[in-house]
Amino acid sequence: MPYPLKESDELIFFVNGRKVTEKNVDPEVTLLAFLRKTVCLTGTKYACGRGGCGACTVMVSKHDPVSRKIRHFSVASCLVPICSLYEAAVTTVEGVGSIKTRLHPVQERIAKSHGTQCGFCTPGMVMSMYALLRNHPQPSEEQLMEALGGNLCRCTGYRPILQSGRTFCKEADGCQQQETGQCCLDQRENERPEKQCCADKAILLLPSIKMCTELFAKEEFQPLDPTQELIFPPELLRMAENPEKRTLTFSGERVTWISPGTLQDLLELKVKHPEAPLILGNTSLGPAMKSRGHFYPILLSPARIPELKMVTKTSDGLTIGAGCSLAQVKDILAESISELPEEKTRTYQALLKHLRSLAGQQIRNMATLGGHVISRHCYSDLNPILSVGKAALNLLSEDGPRQIPLNDHFLAGAVSADLKPEEILESVYIPHTQKWEFVAAFRQAQCQQNALPDVNAGMRVLFKEGTDTIGDLSVTYGGVAASTISAHKSCHQLLGRRWNERMMDEACRLLLDEISLPGSAPGGKVEFKRTLIVSFFFKFYLEVLQELRTQGSHRYPEIEHSPLSTLEDFPGTIPQGVQTYQRVDSHQPLRDPVGRPIMHLSGLKHATGEAIFCDDIPRVDKELFMALVTSTRAHAKIISIDTSEALQLPGVVDVVTAEDIPGTNGTEDDKLLAIDEVLCVGQIICAVVAETDVQAKRATEKIKITYEDLEPVIFTIEDAIKHNSFLCSEKKLEQGNIEKVFEMVDQIVEGEVHVGGQEHFYMETQRVLVIPTTEDKELDIYVSTQDPAHVQKTVSSTLNIPINRITCHVKRVGGGFGGKVGRPAVFGALAAVGAIKTGHPIRLVLDREDDMLITGGRHPLFGKYKVGFMNSGRIKALDIECYINGGCVLDDSELVIEFLILKLENAYKIRNLRLRGHACRTHLPSNTAFRGFGFPQGTLVTESCITAVAAKCGLPPEKVREKNMYKTVDKTIYKQAFNPEPLIRCWNECLDKSSFHSRRIQVEEFNKKNYWKKKGIAIVPMKFSVGFGATSYHQAAALVHIYTDGSVLITHGGNELGQGIHTKMLQVASRELKLPMSYMHICETSTATVPNTIATAASIGADVNGRAVQNACQILLKRLEPIIKKNPEGIWEDWVKAAFEQRISLSATGYFRGYKAFMDWEKGEGDPFPYYVYGAACSEVEVDCLTGAHKKIRTDIVMDACCSLNPAIDIGQIEGSFIQGMGLYTTEELQYSPEGVLYSRTPDEYKIPTITDVPGQFNVSLLPSSQTPLTIYSSKGLGESGMFLGSSVFFAIADAVAAARRQRDITEDFTVKSPATPEWVRMACADWFTEMIPRDDPKTFKPWSIPIA
C-alpha cells in the first residue's frame, strides 16, 4: 500500500533555468517521460528505456553538500525518477541552444562536422559533450572518449562526432598518425617527395586532379565562451545553504517516495519499512522494475543525506560513502593513487581499471558504490576486486554501527553475512595494499566499452616478505555462477607454494575443479567461460611474476612467450583519419552546390533537438495509446483470448482483435493479427487501447491467452533442412561444367560458413500516429517508414476504404536500414483499426524490447562450398550452396535469396561456377530487408572460400584474390556486361594507400615475437550491385512549386532516413534552377503530393528521385526561358513575378521512368542491376589469444563513388555502413532460447559498435576521375555497399587466429563463424588452457541458447 501518513509535498526543481513546482508528482514517472509529456521538451529522445543508448541524455546540476561546489553531470533521463530531482537543475538540449536564438558551439560543431545523419542520437551526443565542457572547457581526448562511451549511434560510424568533439580538446591539432612518425597522407607504398603534415594538406595535388581532405572549415566555428552558460539557479543555492531537514513524501497511484532529510530519519524509516529498498541512481532498480516486473510500494531515497557521501582517508585505507556515484569513486581512487606510494594502491588501481570500462558515463554518474555492492549482480565488475581486496561494509541501524566483510558469503546472500532488514550501508572501507601484496582485475565482454562482462575476476596474492612463497591468496570470479564466487579451496591448497610454473599449472586444474559451470548455465558460452577462468589466472601469474622481477630480484626465471605483450590491455585511443575526395572543378560557379560537402539540411535542428520525429508530434486532442500483445509460444493453436481483466483496469478503452478488422487481415500466410494459430514467439495477437502508454502496457500483462502447442517446432537451418521446410523454391545460377573440372584440378577444399543474424537497431523504434478525420473516412498517418505508399495501401486494404482517403506523412525517420520498409505497414494498419474502432487518434510506439522481439532482422545464413583450384591459387571450379533462416512467413526472403545468389560471385571471374540458394521456414519472427540485402552474408562465404584456397596453396589471401578477380570487360554469371576497371583501380589504390605490403611484413614480424598476442591484416575487394531487380521499382516522381516571392518548394518520393536525400535533392534543384539552396525548402514526404512512391531502399533513392527533381526543374526553367531572354539582366524574383502575370504555370511534376532491370531465372540470365559500386578495404587488428579480445588498429577504404553529389554525406554513408558491417561480423550476436525466445532484446545484451570500436586510424578515399553516364551528374548510390567492407575486420581477425594456430601446430581447419566474438576467437586460438577444460556431451544437458544459423 502507498505510504498513508500525509499528503504529497511539493517537488521543486529547475528545467533550463525555469522553476518547476509539481504538487502531485508520481514516483513512477521518469524525468524523460516528464520532459516529453508534461513540459513538451521532445529534444530528449526515447530509444531504449534502460540507460543503455544515451539518446535520452540530459545534464543534471546539483550543489554538493560535501565539497560545497556545483556538480554538473550527464544522466540517462529514462532512468531518473522525477522525485529524485528535488533541488536539482536539469539542462536539456533545448536549454543549451536553439536555431531560433543562439546556437551553442557544441551544437554548431557537431552539425557542421557532419556528425549527424538520422539525428535521433544527436541531442544525447550534444548533451554528453556539453556536460563534459561544463566541467572541462578544454578536455583531453581521453575525457572526450569517456564522455561519449555511453552514447550509441547507428548511422555515422562515430568518426565525425569525435572530430567535432576534438575541436574543443587541448591536443586537437597535429598530424593524425602519431604512432608511425609519418604523416598519414605520406604513408604510401610509393612515397611522395614532399613531406608536410596532413593538417596542411587540405588540397592534394595529383597529376591534373585536385584532391581535398577538408570536409568542414573549423576556422568558421564560434569559440566556446563558458561565461555564456546557464547559471545554477540562485534559488537552489539558497535552498542548499539552508537545507530542508524534514522528510519529504511524494505519493503516487501505486508508489510512495520518501526522502528523509537526516540520517536518523532514514534509520527510523528503515525500521518502519524494512522491505523498502533504498534508491539513489536507479540504474539497477529501474530496469528491474521495467523489464522484470519488480514492484515496491515504498521507496526510500537517501539522496539528501550528506553522511552517505563522505570520504575518509586514513593511514591504513580509504572509506568511501555508499552514496558516492561510481564517477566520484573513480575520481577519489585516481586522487589516492596519485598521492600514495604505488605499493599501497594496487587494489585501487584494479578498481580504477574496471571503472573505466564499466557501463557508460551517464550510468557511472548515476549508479552509486552502495547500490553496486548491494545489488550483488553476478556480473558486478567491482565486487570481485573489493572481495579479494578485503573490503568491509560499514552498516548502520538504530541499534548502532556494525561492520561486515565484503566476502563471498555476503555476495552469495547468506543471511548470516548480510544486512539486517533495518540496516543500511553507510560506507565501504577499502584497505591499502602492502609491499609484497599484488592485486589484479580482469574482465572480458562482447566489446571493450559499455558491455556486461562474460567473465570477470579479482585476484590477490600476498607473499612472505622477500620471497615468492604464497602467504595468502584470493581468487574471485563473476559471471560464472548466480553470484560472485571465490575459489577458497584452491587458494588454500596453494598456500606455501612458490610462485612458479608448477604452481600455475596446478592452480589452473584446482580452479577448474572448484569453479564448476554446468553445460546449461545461464548466459551460455560455457566452454569459453571455463577457459577464461584459467586464462585470467595465467595472466595474473605473469603479471605478478613481472612485478616480482621489477622489485629487483633476479632469482625469478625469464618468462616464456613474450609476457609483456600478454599483460598489456589494449589502449583506448581516439580514432584518427583522413577523408579524401575529388575537389569540384575550379570553373564550377560558387552557387552550384553539387559535389561540395554541404551540411545535412537538418543538421543544426538535429543538434538543437528541434528536428521533429514521429513521436515528437504534440499530443492530439482525445488521443489514445496502443500497446501490443504478442505470442509467448513458437508454434501453437490459440484456444482462447480472455480480455476481461484488462478491460477492467483504469484508463483501458478497448482491445483490438482480428475480429475488429473490417477489411483484409494481412495475407493468407502473413496475418496482421493471429487468428487460430501462432507461428513464432512475438507474433502479434491483439492490441490494447488506453488513455496512456503506461495503462496500455499494464493492461497487456492482464490478457490471458490459452495455447495448445503444435508440432513440429523448427528454429535452426539444420532442422529446416531435415524437415524440408522452405518458404520458396530453390534459386540457382550455373555456368561451365564444375563436375568435370573438379576431376582436373590440383586440389579440392570443402568448407562451411555460419553467419549470424543482425538486428536493425535503428535508434528510433517503430512508431506511428493515426488521426481519423470527422468526415469521409479520411485518415492522416504520421509514420516512421521507408515506404509510405506501402503503409497507405496496407491500411486501405485493412480498413476496406480507398487509398485516396489515406495520407501518409514522413518528415524524417530515425534510422531504417531496411527495417522500416515492410514492418511499419503492420503497425500503421493496427493503429488505423484502433482509430476506426474507437473514433480517436491512436499513437503506437514500440519499446525497444518489443521492437527487437517482433520485427525480425537480417537473415542468418549457413553456407557450404566446394572449390577446385590449381596450386598457383587459380580457382577453376566453385560450388556454393546457401541456406537462409527466413522465419515463419515469406516476407522478403525470396527476394533476399535471389539477390544473394546474384551477388555471390563478388569480384571474381570463375568460369565453372554453381550457386544455389534456399530460404528456410522456421518458427522465428520473419526476417526481412536489411542494408546490403543478402550480400554481406553471402559474400562472406565466397571470401572465406578464397581464404581457404590461399591457406592450402601457402599463399597470402590477397594474392589469390588478385589472381581470380575480373580483369577486363566481361560478363557476370547472369550474363550482364560490365567493365571492372574501377574495381581494379580501387584495389590498387587501397593496396597503395594502406601500405599493405610493408605492413604485411610488419605483422609477420610482430607475430614471430609474440605468442599470446597476434596481429592480422586483410584486404577485400567489392563489386556491389545497386538497385532493385525490376524496372518498375526504379521509377520516381517529384513536385516542384515556385511561389511568387521566388521561393521554391520541392517534394519528391524519397524519405529522409539520415542518408541526406533531402539535402542532395536541394543540391540538384539548386544546380538546375541556377539558384542558391537558401531559396529552397523541402517540407516532408507525403502520399498526397507524390503518389505511388517506391520504397527508399536499394541505394538508389537519390539517383531516381534526383532525376525526377531534375526533370521538374528543367520543365520549369524551360517555361521561364522566354521571360529570362527578354530580361537577361533581371533577377529571379522579377522573372517569377512576370511568369505569374503572364499566366505561366509555376508548378511542375517531374518524372523518371527508371533504369531498365530484369532477370529471367529460368534462363539464368538478365540485366538485373543498373550499375555496380566498386570498392576495397584493408583492415589491421591485434588479437589477445588468451581472452579473444581484439583491437582495430587501422582501416583504409577506397570507394568508387564516381562524381559524388555531396562528399561529406557520401563519406558518412561509407563510414556508417562500414561500422554497421563491422558490428555484424564482430559483436552483434542474436541469442535464442531452445523455446525460440529472443534473449538479446536490449542494448545490454545486443552490442552494436560503440565509439571505442572505431579503428584507431580510419581513412576513407573516394576514387578520383571515375565516371558513369547512367546516373545523375555521374554520381553513385553508396548507402549499402560499405556494409560488406566491414568484413575486412573479420578476415583480419581470422588472419591473426590463423597465425596463432600455425604457431601452435594446429593443422585442421576451423569452421568460419560470424560474428567473430571474443568467444569464437578465444576458442579458435586453441592452447593448453582450452585443452584442459572439461567438455560436456551435448546430449546430457539442455543448452541455454541455440545457434539458428
Salt bridges, closest charged atoms under 4 A:
ASP9 OD2 - LYS6 NZ 3.01
ASP9 OD1 - ARG246 NH1 2.83
GLU28 OE1 - ARG254 NH2 2.70
GLU28 OE1 - ARG698 NH2 3.34
GLU108 OE2 - LYS112 NZ 3.09
GLU141 OE2 - ARG166 NE 2.91
GLU146 OE2 - LYS330 NZ 2.82
ASP173 OD1 - LYS218 NZ 3.06
ASP186 OD1 - LYS201 NZ 2.87
GLU191 OE1 - LYS195 NZ 2.71
GLU229 OE2 - HIS104 NE2 2.78
GLU235 OE2 - LYS19 NZ 2.66
GLU244 OE2 - ARG246 NE 3.14
GLU335 OE2 - LYS313 NZ 2.52
GLU339 OE1 - LYS313 NZ 3.15
GLU342 OE1 - ARG346 NH2 3.12
ASP381 OD1 - HIS354 ND1 3.92
ASP381 OD2 - ARG443 NH2 2.85
ASP408 OD1 - HIS488 NE2 3.02
ASP418 OD1 - ARG376 NH1 2.92
GLU423 OE1 - ARG402 NH2 2.77
GLU437 OE2 - ARG460 NE 2.47
ASP454 OD1 - LYS525 NZ 3.08
ASP468 OD1 - ARG498 NE 2.94
ASP472 OD2 - LYS390 NZ 3.90
ASP472 OD2 - ARG460 NH1 2.98
ASP505 OD2 - ARG509 NE 3.64
GLU506 OE1 - ARG497 NH1 2.31
GLU527 OE1 - ARG1335 NH1 2.84
GLU558 OE2 - ARG549 NH2 3.05
ASP569 OD2 - LYS353 NZ 3.13
ASP592 OD2 - ARG1071 NE 2.72
GLU610 OE2 - LYS100 NZ 2.99
ASP615 OD2 - ARG36 NH2 3.50
ASP615 OD1 - ARG843 NH1 2.96
ASP616 OD1 - ARG36 NH2 2.76
ASP616 OD2 - LYS45 NZ 2.57
GLU623 OE2 - ARG619 NH1 3.87
GLU623 OE2 - ARG843 NE 2.61
GLU645 OE1 - LYS704 NZ 2.34
ASP654 OD1 - LYS837 NZ 3.12
ASP660 OD2 - LYS837 NZ 3.02
GLU677 OE2 - HIS635 NE2 2.84
ASP693 OD2 - LYS37 NZ 2.61
ASP709 OD1 - ARG633 NH1 2.95
ASP719 OD1 - LYS722 NZ 3.83
GLU730 OE2 - HIS918 NE2 3.42
GLU734 OE1 - LYS732 NZ 3.49
GLU734 OE2 - ARG914 NH1 3.65
GLU739 OE2 - ARG914 NH2 3.01
GLU752 OE1 - HIS754 NE2 3.60
GLU764 OE1 - LYS820 NZ 3.25
ASP780 OD1 - HIS809 NE2 2.76
ASP847 OD1 - LYS697 NZ 3.16
GLU849 OE2 - ARG50 NH1 3.97
GLU849 OE1 - LYS290 NZ 3.34
ASP879 OD2 - ARG914 NH2 2.84
ASP879 OD2 - ARG916 NH2 3.17
GLU881 OE1 - ARG916 NH2 3.68
GLU881 OE2 - HIS918 NE2 2.78
ASP891 OD2 - ARG823 NH1 2.67
GLU894 OE2 - LYS731 NZ 2.89
GLU898 OE2 - LYS731 NZ 3.43
GLU905 OE2 - LYS1023 NZ 3.21
GLU943 OE1 - ARG961 NE 2.58
GLU958 OE1 - ARG1000 NH2 2.94
ASP970 OD1 - LYS909 NZ 3.32
ASP992 OD2 - ARG188 NH1 2.93
GLU1005 OE2 - LYS1008 NZ 3.27
GLU1056 OE2 - HIS600 NE2 3.36
GLU1084 OE2 - HIS809 ND1 2.83
GLU1180 OE1 - ARG999 NH2 2.85
ASP1184 OD2 - LYS539 NZ 2.73
ASP1196 OD1 - ARG999 NH1 3.74
ASP1196 OD1 - ARG1194 NE 2.75
ASP1200 OD2 - LYS1276 NZ 2.62
ASP1210 OD1 - LYS1064 NZ 2.63
GLU1215 OE2 - ARG159 NE 2.89
GLU1228 OE2 - ARG154 NH1 2.71
GLU1235 OE2 - LYS1342 NZ 2.46
ASP1244 OD2 - ARG50 NH2 2.99
ASP1253 OD1 - LYS1192 NZ 3.70
ASP1295 OD2 - ARG1000 NH1 3.03
ASP1309 OD2 - LYS952 NZ 3.74
ASP1327 OD2 - ARG1322 NH2 2.88
ASP1336 OD2 - ARG530 NH2 2.75
